C-alpha cells in the first residue's frame, strides 16, 4: 500500500509569454534566483515533481482542474478552494508533489493563485 502524498496546486490566468513561464521555473539555470524559488522561499526544488498545463486560452476553472494530476481524488476540494479565492477562470495550472517550501494559500505566483495542498495516493 502506498503512503498518501500531498500535491500543491496553483491555478489562474497567466498572461506572460512562454519564455516568461519557462524562466520562472528555471532552477537549473538560475538556481535560487529563479522566480518560483524566490516566491516560495527555497533554494532549489525538484522539477521532476512539477507538472504544468497551458490551456492556450482562458476557460472555466473546472476545465483546467481536470488536467491536474490525480485531481479525480480531490476535485471537489480543489474546486471549493478555487471558489474561496475567487478563481473562476484559468489558462494555466502547475503542481508540485510533496513540496516543503513556503506556500501561502491565496498568494499570487506569476498570476496564478495557490489554492492549497491536497492529499492523494499514487
Phi, psi and omega in degrees: 000135181275152177282143175298146178238171176237138178239124177274137186235130172240136183210145179166200184252102177273126184249007180274190179269167174300322179296321176299317181298310181298316181298321182302326182257006189281069180292331180294318182274318188260348181060219184292354177275356179295151184303316181294319178301315179298314182294324184265357177068037178235158175271339185199154170213157185273107180299337178293343181263002184258141167229150177218157182219133175242112181286342180088344179200164176283135181214172177303140184302328179302326181286338177272324180303323182296344178273352179288129179305137177065012185299340177299340180273345184212025185303316180296320180295315182290325177294318177297320178295318177301314180298321182294334177258013178060036175263103182249341178226156181204155172242338185220158166211155169218153182223154173223131179273135175051048181272137182242024176280183180277105181235120179249110178306137183095347180282153181267129176232101178058035180090355177255150181260133171288116183257359175130182177240137189231139180284144175206163175239139180247000000 
